Amino acid sequence: MAVDFKKTLKHLYAPKIKPSIVNIERTNYIAVRGSGDPNDENSEYKKSINLLYPVVYAIKMSKKGEYKIPGYFDFVVPPLEGFWWQDGIEGVDYSNKQNFKFISLIRMPDFVTKEVFEWAVKQVTEKKKENFSSVEYFTYDEGECVQCMHIGPYDLEPETVTKMHEYMISEGYELDINETRFHHEIYISDVRKTEPEKLKTVIRHPIKKKILALLKSSFL
């Protein structure tokens, strides 16, 4: 039976609608970077998705070919994820989507090494006669975060983010979004098949302990 990360890692892919603190271990992804409004008809974001999935499926379906990946096991393709940011802004300004920068990514099993990734890119490039050079092997250590399941349209995410930040502060943390730690979204629902009010999106923000909280704990 294919391994489904949504089931084996429920704390990451099925959090409650109440915010919680989670520590994310170092993870391997296949990724594509870009910028601009993701809703534009010919957006870089939509193009990034079209580049990701062929590479992912080449790895998943390698079991049917001659190339045998060490440690391979069949897996359900994990949900699409995205890191989002805007230069000069701590957080996300949803009213200026044209200023978005992003990394579209899909989690990979641990057996997917850079060598395996390079093999997959070569396979899909030869098969589809397209340029996949913008796809990259991306390893990320996300660390400590506050997260929550957001249910509803993407434009209403600020309501959930407010809840997350209130909880974060109550637990002695502060926001730690910077040039290497990002607003993170995991798209549990298929936007093509789901009504906006029923969309499920995991929202995750990097955090760190407040200095005063750390000093207080050192004297206890």
FENSULBEL-V160062 format. One record per backbone hydrogen bond with DSSP energy under -1.0 kcal/mol. NH is the residue of the N-H (numbers start at 1). CO is the residue of the C=O. If there is no record, write none. Layout:
BEGIN
nh=NH co=CO
nh=NH co=CO
END
This chain:
BEGIN
nh=3 co=74
nh=7 co=4
nh=8 co=4
nh=9 co=5
nh=12 co=9
nh=13 co=9
nh=14 co=10
nh=20 co=147
nh=22 co=145
nh=24 co=143
nh=27 co=140
nh=29 co=138
nh=30 co=106
nh=31 co=136
nh=32 co=104
nh=34 co=102
nh=36 co=100
nh=40 co=37
nh=43 co=40
nh=47 co=43
nh=48 co=44
nh=49 co=45
nh=50 co=46
nh=51 co=47
nh=52 co=48
nh=53 co=49
nh=56 co=52
nh=57 co=53
nh=58 co=54
nh=59 co=55
nh=60 co=56
nh=61 co=57
nh=62 co=59
nh=64 co=61
nh=65 co=62
nh=72 co=69
nh=76 co=3
nh=81 co=105
nh=82 co=185
nh=83 co=103
nh=84 co=183
nh=85 co=101
nh=89 co=86
nh=91 co=89
nh=96 co=93
nh=99 co=96
nh=100 co=97
nh=101 co=85
nh=102 co=34
nh=103 co=83
nh=104 co=32
nh=105 co=81
nh=106 co=30
nh=108 co=28
nh=112 co=109
nh=113 co=111
nh=117 co=113
nh=118 co=114
nh=119 co=115
nh=120 co=116
nh=121 co=117
nh=122 co=118
nh=123 co=119
nh=124 co=120
nh=125 co=121
nh=126 co=122
nh=127 co=123
nh=128 co=124
nh=129 co=125
nh=135 co=132
nh=136 co=31
nh=138 co=29
nh=140 co=27
nh=143 co=24
nh=145 co=22
nh=146 co=205
nh=147 co=20
nh=148 co=203
nh=149 co=16
nh=150 co=201
nh=152 co=199
nh=156 co=153
nh=157 co=154
nh=159 co=156
nh=161 co=157
nh=162 co=158
nh=163 co=159
nh=164 co=160
nh=165 co=161
nh=166 co=162
nh=167 co=163
nh=168 co=164
nh=169 co=165
nh=170 co=166
nh=171 co=167
nh=172 co=169
nh=173 co=168
nh=174 co=208
nh=176 co=206
nh=178 co=181
nh=183 co=84
nh=184 co=204
nh=185 co=82
nh=186 co=202
nh=187 co=80
nh=188 co=186
nh=188 co=200
nh=189 co=200
nh=193 co=190
nh=194 co=190
nh=198 co=195
nh=199 co=196
nh=201 co=150
nh=202 co=186
nh=203 co=148
nh=204 co=184
nh=205 co=146
nh=207 co=144
nh=208 co=174
nh=210 co=172
nh=214 co=210
nh=215 co=211
nh=216 co=212
nh=217 co=213
nh=218 co=214
END
